[in-house]
Amino acid sequence: MEHNPLSRLIVISNRVSAPSPDQPAAQGGLAVALTAALQQSEGIWFGWSGDIGARHDLHFDEYGGVTSGTIDLSEQDIEEYYNGYANRTLWPLFHYRLDLTEIDRSFQGGYERVNEAFARIIAPHIDPDDLVWVHDYHMIPLGWLLRQQGLANRIGFFLHIPWPPTRLLVALPDHRRLVEALFAYDVIGFQAEEWLESFRHYVTHEMGGTLGPDNSLTVGGRTIRAIACPIGIDAQDFIASASGPVARETQARMYDSGVGRSLIVGVDRLDYSKGLAERFHGYERFLDTNPDRRALVYLLQIAPPSRSDVDTYQSIRESLDQLSGRINGAYADVDWVPVRYVNRGYPRDMLAGVYRAARIGLVTPLRDGMNLVAKEYVAAQDPDDPGVLILSRFAGAAEQLTNALLINPYSADEIAEAIDTALTMSKQERIERWQPMFENVRDHDVIWWRKRFTEALKAA
């Protein structure tokens, strides 16, 4: 975007992540990646306001050189589109949890209604030369609906979560209609080659599509480009913050409170895709099979709640409360608690200090589009004495961070053995494993990701 001031960047996502005076700390990697491009191109970031309003009112705000356009949704919209189709239907299905996928016609109707409202309200604010970039599973049909509004712009779509195998996707009513809508885009991006392969398989086997050169896919008379484009973190900022004053103070606090014990850290939203119960069972297996080393380690699990309006998430919290309590009851001593389980979030500079203090980063999702915690853990390490990343082979990050200890998160034995391996690993091996992962995180950061996708879209 920086080289073509004539093309504005229009970003559309469920929520607007641009910084604001009300939520300056909410700015994450996505905002870092897109803010500079939006500032330089005088673009607009559209999304749901987070507020309830019956009339889909559009509000424009400007902060930090970024213009945002936010739309109110009704209570019915939120229940059917967001809590319903997005998070009770698509989210579990795309994370391979058919058993948790709720099929409800009203959910699908609300999803289509909200996407139609977004298209109708946003289309008049898009100029013919604008590049349009739609994000994630909340907005899959939006490109097609924008085409119905007469837009001939280059429109791209990026999926931040996995794309499921064909045998799972076909369980979704109107699955073909959903995928056909994606062919309104010019470029589609996926986090990992595995998700891209699953998409290609569906297109070729269910739709009779053909593969062409340069990652092109053709169905009927429409050709699109589908690429793997893994998102990164804002590496420079995070690496700097890991040696900043807040991180150093946090690191010292962790050392003091650990009194010489090795810290194992997990940081995840409270979500069934993150494998938290399986992680606790694996840690418990380590404690059970290594009685002489129990009091030499402790697990800090930070798990801020999410989507508390969805029943499945309430049951996850209850089960983890019980599981952590049972482990502590069974193994704790008068001067040692094996699990510190915290249901709140922390600022990123504090987390950087926690990561730096941790001998082990335990990242064990059952399925994850990418998982940026793994990359943050790597970025935060002391180059002279880095910790060890234990990473689920079912996270998108496993395609890049191949020097981690890759494990099957469903196996308590594999998690326990990996913890043992990490704790006994020599400093030389830890450095040899960490160095190439650090270089990947540094070089393939969130700015690299943005440029790779927008350049593909410009070339469409």
N, C-alpha and C positions, 0 to 999 in steps of 0.2 A: 504494500500500500504506500510505502514511503516515497516511491519513485513515480507515482502517478496521482498527482493531486486532483486530477479531473474525476477520478473514481472514488466516490465515498464508499466506506464500508458500513453496511447495515447488518447489525447482529440481532438475531431474534432467539430468545431462550425463555424457558419457563419463568425464571427469576433473573432480574438484572443484578449483575455482580459488580457494576461500576461503583467506585467509592462514593460515599455521600457523607455529609456532615453528621448524620444520625448514626451511621454504621461504618466508621472508618476502619475498624478492626476486621470487618467482614471481607475485606479485599483479599482474595486468594489468587492462585496461579492463573486462573482463567481471566480475571480482571487485569492482572499484570500484562498478560499476553495481548489483550485486545485494547486496553486503554490507550497505549501509544498510537496504535493504528487508527483508533477512533478520533483521537485528538488531531492527528496529522491530516486525516482525510475529512475532518469535520463531519464524521458519521454519527449514527444514532444507534443506541442499544435499546431494543424493545423487549418487554416482558410483562409478566403479571406483577401488579403493584404489591401483592400480599394483602390487599384490603378487600373488604366485601362491599360490593355495590351492584345494584340490580341492573344498571344501565350500560355496563361496559364502558365507563368514561375513560378517556385517554388524558393522561397528565404528562406534560413535558417539564423536565428539570435539567439544570446544567450545574455540574460540579466538577472542579478539577479539569476543565476543558473538555469534558465528556457530556454529551446530551443523552438523556435517557427518556424514553417514552413508555410509560407504564399504564396498564389497563386493569381496571377493577373487575372482579369476578363475583357472581352471585354465590350464595351458600350452596345452591343446587349445582352450579358449575364446579365448585371446589370438591363437593362430595362425589360427583360422577366423573369428572375429568381428571382431577388430581388424586384424591384418595382412592377413587374407583379404578378407571381404566389404566391410568399411568402406574399406580403403585399397588393395586391388587391384581391387575391382569398382566400388563406388559413387564413390570419389574420382576416378579417371580418367574414368569415364563422365560424371559431373556437370561435369567440367572439359573436356568435348568431346574427350577422348582415347580414342576407341573402339579405336584401335590398341594401347593399353596396358591395356585392360580385360580382366581375367581372369574367365572364367565357370567356376565350379566349384561343383557341387551341395553339396559339404561346407562351402564357405564360407557359403552361404545357410543351411544347417542350423545352423551355429554361431551365425550372426547372430540367427536366430529363437530359438535356445535361450537365449542370453544375455539377449535382451530379455524372454523369458518369465520368466527367473530374476529379473531386476530388478523386473518387475511383481509377481511373487509375493511377493518379500521386502519391497518398499517399500509395497505397498498397505495392509497393516495399520497403518502409521504415518501414514496420511493421514486427517485428520478431514473430516467432510462439508462444512464451510464453507471448506476450504483452496482456494486458487488454485494450480493445478499448471502449471509451465512447463517443458516438455521442450525440450532443445537438440540440434540438429544431426543429421547424416546417420547417426550411430551408432545413433540411437534412433527412427527413423521409425515403426516399428510399436508403440512403447511405449504410446501413448495408447489404441490399440485393445485392447491386452492388459490395460491397467488397467481398461478398461470391462468386459472379461471377468471381472475380479476383483470386479465389482459397483460400481465407482466411478461416481457421477453428478456429480462435481465439474465446474467449469469447468476445462478443460484446454487449454493453448495449446502451440503448437510453433513454434520459430524455426529456420530453415535459414540457417546462416552461410556456406554456399558457393553457387555458382550452381545454378539449376534448368535442366536441359538441354532443348533443343528436342525436340519430340515424336519427330521422325525418329531421334534418338539414343536416347531413353529406351526406345523399343519394342525396341531390341536387348537389353534386359535381360530374361531369363526371369522370368515372373511380375510384369512391370512393373505390370499393372493391379492385382494384389493389393497391391502396395506403395502405390499411390496410394489405393486404397480404404481402406487402413488410416489414411491421413491424415484421412479424413472422420469419424474418431472424435473429432478435436479440435474445439474451438469456434472458435478463431482460429489461422491460420497466417500467419507473418510471413516475408517475403523481404527481402533486402538492397537490391534495386533493382527498378524497374518492369519491366526486361527479363526478370528471372527470374519475376516475377509473371505477365507476359504468357505466358511459355512454359508455366507451370503451368495457366493458364486455357485455353490452346489444347489441352493434353492432355485436360483435363476435358471440354471441349465437343466435341472431335473423336473422342476414343477412348472416352469414357464416356457420351456423350449428355447431359452436364450442361448446366444453364442458368445464365446470369448474371442476378443480381438487383440490387436497389438496395444501395448502401453496401458494394460489394465482396463481396457474397454469391455463393456458388456452391451449386447444389442438384443432387444426384444421388439419384435415387429419392426417399426420404422424408427425406433428411438434408441440412440446409443448414449451411454453415460460412461464416466470413468470412475472406477472404485479403487481406492488405494488404502494401504495400511499406513497410518500416520500417528505414531504413538505420542501422546501428550507428555510433556515434561513438567518440571517444577521451575519456579523463578530462581534458578540455581545460584546466580551471583549473589543475590540478596540473601538467600537462605544460608549459603556458605559463610557470608560475612556475619550474619546474625548469630551463627553458631559459636563465634569467638567474641561476640559482643558482651557488654556488661550484664545484661539481663540473663543471657545464656550462662555466662560464667558463674553468676550468683546462684542460678538454679542448679547447675552442675555441682557446685559446692554443697548446696543443701541436700542433694541426692546422696553424695558421698557421706556427709555427716549422718544422715538418717539411716543409711545402709550399714554404718559401722563396719566397713571392710567387706561386706557381702557383695556378690556380683548381681547387678541389676539386669533383669530381663524385662523388656518393655513391649507393650502392645498398645497401639492407638488406633481406634476404629469407631465409626458411628455404630450405634447399637442397632445392628441389622443382621438378619439371619444369614445373609450371604457372606458375612465376615468370618464365619467359623469359630465364634468365640467359645461356644460350649465344647467343641472339639479341641480347641486350644487348651482350655482348662483341664480336660481329660488327659491330654498329652503331658501337660505339666505335672498333673497328679501321678501319672505313670512314672515320670522321672523321679519324683519324690519317693514313690513306693519302691522303685528298683535301686535307688541310691541312698539308703538310710544314713550312711556315713557323711553324706554331702548336703543333706537337707538344709541345715542352718547356714550354709555358705552362699545361698542364693535367695532372691525373692522376686516375685512377678508383680510388676505394676501394670495393671490394665486400665487404661483411660478409655471410657466408652460413653460419650455424651449421647443422650437420647435423641431419637429422630422419629418423625411420623407417629406421634403418640396417639393420633386419632384412629390409627389402623390397629385392629385387635391383635394381629400377629405380632406386632412390635411390643405390645403390652405383655404378652406371654413370654417373649424373649427376655424381657427385663426380669420378670418374676423367676424364670428358670435360672438365670445367671446369678441372681441374688442368692437363691438356694444353693447353687453349686459352689459358689465362692465361700459361702458360709460353712458348707459341709467340709470343704477342703481345709479351711482354717481350723474348724473344730477338730478334725482328725489329726492334723499334723503340727499345729502351732505349739510353741513353747512359751514359757513366761517372758522371754526376751526376744521372741521372733514370731512374726506372722508371715506365712508363705505367700499370701495373695493380698495385695492392696488393690482394691477394686473401686474405681472412682467414676461416678456418673455425671461428669461435667467436662466442659471443654476448657482449653487453656490457649493463651496467645501463642503465636508461632515462635516468637523468640524464646519463650519459656520452654516450649516443646523441643526446640533445638538444643537447649541445655540438658533436658532429660535424655534425648537421643545420645548426646555426646557422653553422658555419664553411664550409658547402658552397655554392658559387655555383649548383650544379645538383643537384636531387634527381631521380634517374633511376629511375622506377617503371614497369617495362615487362612486367607479367604477360601471358601469352598468354590467360589467363582467370582472373578472381578475383571471389569473391563481393562483397568490398568493397575491401580493402587499406587498412589503417590506417596503414601507413608513409607513404602520401601525405599523410594528415591530420596525422600527427606532424611531418612535414617542414614543412608550412605553419605549424603552431602554433609551431614553434621559431624562426621567422625573426625577424630584427631588423626592426621596423616601418620604420625609417628607411633600411634598405639590404637589402631581402629578396632571397633567391635565387629561382631559377626552377624550377618543377615541370614536368618532362616526364613525362607520364602516358599509359599505354596506354588507348586507347578501349575496351578489352575488360575493364577493371576496373569493378566496381560504383561505385567512387568517382568515375568520370568523369561520372556523372549529376549529381553535386553540384559537383564542382570543375571547372566548365566553362571557367574562365579559365586553366587549365593549358595547356601546349603539348601537345595531344592527338595521339598518333601511333599508327600501325599497328606493333606490336612485331615483326611478321614482316618488316618492310622495313628492311634495314640503312641504306638511303639516307635514309628518313624519320628514323631515330634520329640519323644523322650530321648531317642538316640542322637538326634541332631543337637539337642540341648547339651548332652554329654560331650559330643564332638566339639561344639563351639567353646565350651568351658575349658577344655584341655588343649585347644589349638594353640600352636606356637605363635609368637608375635610375627615371625617371618611369614608364616602361611597366612596369617590374618592380613598382613600388608599386601601380600601377593594376590589375595582374593579381592581385597577392597580396591586396589588401584585401578584396574580396568573398569570396575563398576562406577567408580567416581568419575572417570573420564567420560563414560557414557552419559551419566547424569549431567555433567557440566556441559558437554558439547551438544547433547540433544535436549536442550531445555525448552521451556514453554515458548520462547521467542522463535526458536528453530521450528517448532511445531506449527506456529501460526504462519510463518513465512512459507513453509512447505505446502500447507493447504491453500493459502491464498494465491500462491504462484500457480498451483495446479488449476485453481478456479479461473485465474486470469487467462490461462492458456486454453481454456475450454472453448 
